[in-house]
């Protein structure tokens, strides 16, 4: 779900609780360093996968995993949301330019809020992984995105914006945590300058069986200006790995406070389309 506009004390308190839980789990089990969201498929042996491509979903959470998709892999995510007075279809395209650099383009082709329907905004940016996960440290990445005001009038932001943030991800056996802290500069339609807010999110994922997993998240935006108050959401979802490269999700998020629908249902899919660098073919030729 690449787009949600618009806290923090409650998020940070729960973040501490999650990290304490992670320490307990770490002490009881040997860390699994298979790597971030891809580690949610840790029961799948990569040597048993013919094309050796494993999806790295950002869905279903609002937060972004610090892990990157594989070099050369093109991956898509699409989903829909439905709530009272709010519906949309949201999409995210990702490409692994290098091992650490991921290019990203997001768009809401359909958006409906308060009875007004149209085309949503777009966003383009990148994620760069600085440190790989190790037993004593999480994966650390940085994220940048620019808002492109492609939306129909009264539906989108109406101005160019920017966001930049830090992403942390850590696995404790089959327990996975993502933490995001992001600053947003939101353009003012018809005026100069930017409003600013902060996005904080903490997500937890656990692979229950080889196919099924569960995810939970608490996330929120700080107050932007006098007319845009802070928001906080609490989310729960189930994921199903049809295959290592195809993942479905279904869930609900609740507005704990803020100007959002009380409950929003969502579903979506993540699919690793292809390895455009053809690593497997090159390896066969080398052999």
Beta strands, then each sheet from edge to edge (+ up, - down):
strand 1: 73-83
strand 2: 86-96
strand 3: 101-113
strand 4: 116-118
strand 5: 122-131
strand 6: 139-148
strand 7: 161-172
strand 8: 175-187
strand 9: 194-207
strand 10: 212-221
strand 11: 231-243
strand 12: 246-257
strand 13: 263-275
sheet 1: 4+ 3- 2+ 1- 13+ 12- 11+ 10- 9+ 8- 7+ 6- 5+
end
